[in-house]
């Protein structure tokens, strides 16, 4: 009799579970530890069609069969329901295994059978998920896969299943940790079809992963969001966590290192072999720095401390060609089209007092003309940035002629003219430090990074209220200081195990307190100043006194906060002008910042190109801003060739810290 009774019960249960929706209800309740309300359970089971079936009818049937329980909190799975569901799932698995076996194509380029236990292990190991949650999620993945008509899965598709379920369960932070890094196939195809050589193609794909890793895993969400929203600009995002930005290296320190390490006697350079040995040793050392900077190296006193040794060589043309070939090789990198080497040409006040010194000047001018010529022969060559001391310009007819040859060539975009003793321009980011102590001026320096604040976006959010504007600006400056804390930690973590890096630090920088990250320069800058002033004041900087005063107030506020931080933390932060880089001319980035078409892109000028001010008044206004900045202040102007020397004379007599003439 008992046997017949059990068969009757089994028959009723099988009949009760004969409808798929009832099994779905049991499975949903099994996934959640806490009771589910009627509406929540209905939404989980029926999704976007809650009224497609009589849901309460099915719940009542399951309750009458003692498979679910109800309370004030909602519905839960009963003990009997759990036992029966376990057996149903086992039966489903048997049938699935009999009909098909899902294969996984792994990231290790192999195929293996699907194993749900590996999902659980993955969630615990990589997502740091608690075990009970890992079991819950892996069950849901297994259930969905059992319903999917999939012959074999890829690892990325498996991750999509897992990530979707994590989001549905409110586990966004866990999903964030497990996001797969990589380039979507559509973008990879676009790289593939462009005129990239193989090295550029592979470098671009790797750069994308490095950027994603930084923003998703290395930086906290609040800082990553500042970059993604366009409120803060970071340079060379792909290398941001891996390298400093650049170096200032006095050429004299490299030559001195060579004499210590080799048998080269600088006082007895008699033949071409000696000269070539000096050249190759010099650039071999620079090549050792190449893996450790993302922007560029500036070779300080390049003419006086290096080129001057070759002035006496009779075979000048060949020697110059060798030097220039090494320069162009070092300046170019596969992954971009900007210079990674800057050369400083400095001249003493008495450089032209005798013929010997005058011949040196002609030798340096020959070098520049030869450099321009070599670049003109090959469009793929990357021209280094040249920083040229203008203190002796126009002192002779030959000097004027040489200057015109430079300024009427396309090369002039790569020349910055600076006033003697006011340059110390560290690299193409235009980071100079004329406020450093005199004893530190010629020391080799590391530029850790340059981070820029978008003043325009601050203005748009401030509704023309000064107090809100400066509160927001203060908040962004605090975030930039936080960025630098992470930059120091990440780069030090990456480089501290490198014996090569330790050797470079000890030989060329000799940090006084033993910590190169603390002593490195940390440049803080801005962009969108003109746009910010127009938005906040209603009119541009150069058109109204109030706008001009507000612009100066903004820059003074920033330098005051930076100085306070330096005093409080003994920091090494400097305040610099913006410079040409992707955040200025990259069309996609500017569209994201809602600037509109390409004619409205940000630029580095403190004064607008289209300003109606006279040339002299533009210079006068620029010099007001120049006094506020710690460095990097450069007056840029577009000049035609018709009255070029006339304008050059005005620029020189104005005694600007630095100026550049664009083509």
NORGIBEL-V67166 format. One record per backbone hydrogen bond with DSSP energy under -0.5 kcal/mol. NH is the residue of the N-H (numbers start at 1). CO is the residue of the C=O. If there is no record, write none. Layout:
<<NH	CO> <NH	CO>>
This chain:
<<5	1> <6	2> <7	3> <8	4> <9	5> <10	6> <11	7> <12	8> <13	9> <14	10> <15	11> <16	12> <17	13> <18	15> <19	16> <22	19> <23	19> <24	20> <25	21> <26	22> <27	23> <28	24> <29	25> <30	26> <31	27> <32	28> <36	75> <41	37> <42	38> <43	39> <44	40> <45	41> <46	42> <47	43> <49	46> <52	49> <55	53> <58	54> <59	55> <60	56> <61	57> <62	58> <63	59> <64	60> <65	61> <66	63> <67	62> <68	62> <69	76> <71	74> <74	71> <75	36> <76	69> <78	67> <82	78> <83	79> <84	80> <85	81> <86	82> <87	83> <88	84> <89	85> <90	86> <91	87> <92	88> <93	89> <94	90> <95	91> <96	92> <97	93> <98	94> <99	95> <100	96> <103	151> <104	112> <105	103> <105	153> <106	104> <106	110> <109	106> <112	104> <114	102> <118	115> <119	115> <119	116> <120	116> <121	117> <122	118> <123	119> <124	120> <125	121> <126	122> <127	122> <128	124> <129	123> <134	130> <135	131> <136	132> <137	133> <138	134> <139	135> <140	136> <141	137> <142	138> <143	139> <144	140> <145	141> <146	142> <147	143> <147	144> <148	144> <150	148> <153	103> <155	105> <158	154> <159	155> <160	156> <161	157> <162	158> <163	159> <164	160> <165	161> <166	162> <167	163> <168	164> <169	165> <170	167> <171	166> <172	170> <175	171> <176	172> <177	173> <178	174> <179	175> <179	176> <187	184> <188	184> <189	185> <190	186> <191	187> <192	188> <193	189> <194	190> <194	191> <196	194> <201	197> <202	198> <203	199> <204	200> <205	201> <206	202> <207	203> <208	204> <209	205> <210	206> <211	207> <212	208> <213	209> <214	210> <215	211> <216	212> <217	213> <218	213> <218	214> <219	214> <223	220> <224	220> <225	221> <226	222> <227	223> <228	224> <229	225> <230	227> <231	226> <232	226> <233	452> <235	450> <239	236> <240	236> <240	237> <242	239> <243	239> <244	292> <245	447> <246	447> <247	296> <248	445> <249	247> <249	298> <250	248> <251	300> <253	250> <254	250> <255	251> <256	252> <257	253> <258	254> <259	255> <260	256> <261	257> <262	258> <266	264> <268	265> <270	268> <275	271> <276	272> <277	273> <278	274> <279	275> <280	276> <281	277> <282	278> <283	279> <284	280> <285	281> <286	282> <287	283> <288	284> <288	285> <289	285> <289	286> <290	286> <290	287> <292	289> <293	290> <294	244> <295	245> <296	245> <297	340> <298	247> <299	297> <299	342> <300	249> <300	298> <302	299> <302	344> <303	344> <305	301> <306	302> <307	302> <308	303> <309	306> <310	307> <311	308> <313	310> <316	314> <319	315> <320	316> <321	317> <322	318> <323	319> <324	320> <325	321> <326	322> <327	323> <328	324> <329	325> <330	326> <331	327> <332	328> <336	333> <340	331> <342	297> <343	385> <344	299> <345	343> <345	387> <346	344> <351	348> <353	350> <358	354> <359	355> <360	356> <361	357> <362	358> <363	359> <364	360> <365	361> <366	362> <367	363> <368	364> <369	365> <370	366> <371	367> <372	368> <373	369> <374	370> <375	371> <376	372> <377	373> <378	374> <378	375> <381	378> <383	381> <385	341> <386	414> <387	343> <388	386> <388	416> <389	345> <389	387> <390	418> <393	390> <395	392> <400	396> <401	397> <402	398> <403	399> <404	400> <405	401> <406	402> <407	403> <408	404> <409	406> <412	409> <413	410> <414	411> <415	412> <416	386> <417	659> <418	388> <419	657> <422	419> <426	431> <430	427> <432	430> <434	630> <436	433> <440	437> <441	437> <441	438> <443	440> <445	248> <447	246> <448	446> <448	521> <449	521> <451	523> <452	233> <453	525> <454	231> <455	453> <455	527> <456	527> <458	454> <459	455> <460	456> <461	457> <462	458> <462	459> <463	459> <464	459> <465	462> <466	464> <469	465> <470	466> <471	467> <472	468> <473	469> <474	470> <475	471> <476	472> <477	473> <478	474> <479	475> <480	476> <481	477> <482	478> <483	479> <484	480> <485	481> <486	482> <487	483> <488	484> <489	485> <490	486> <491	487> <492	488> <493	489> <494	490> <495	491> <496	492> <498	495> <499	497> <502	498> <503	499> <504	500> <505	501> <506	502> <507	503> <508	504> <509	505> <510	505> <514	511> <516	514> <519	515> <520	516> <521	446> <522	572> <523	449> <523	521> <524	574> <525	451> <527	453> <532	528> <533	529> <534	530> <535	531> <536	532> <537	533> <538	533> <538	534> <539	533> <543	540> <544	540> <544	541> <548	544> <549	545> <550	546> <551	547> <552	548> <553	549> <554	550> <555	551> <556	552> <557	553> <558	554> <559	555> <560	556> <561	557> <562	558> <563	559> <564	560> <565	561> <566	562> <567	563> <568	564> <569	565> <570	566> <571	566> <574	522> <576	524> <576	574> <577	631> <584	581> <585	581> <586	582> <587	585> <590	586> <591	587> <592	588> <593	589> <594	591> <595	590> <600	597> <601	598> <611	608> <618	614> <619	615> <620	616> <621	617> <622	618> <623	619> <624	620> <624	621> <625	621> <626	622> <627	623> <628	625> <629	625> <630	575> <631	575> <635	658> <636	634> <637	660> <639	637> <639	662> <644	641> <647	643> <648	644> <649	645> <650	646> <651	647> <652	648> <653	649> <654	650> <655	651> <655	652> <656	651> <659	417> <660	635> <662	637> <662	660>>
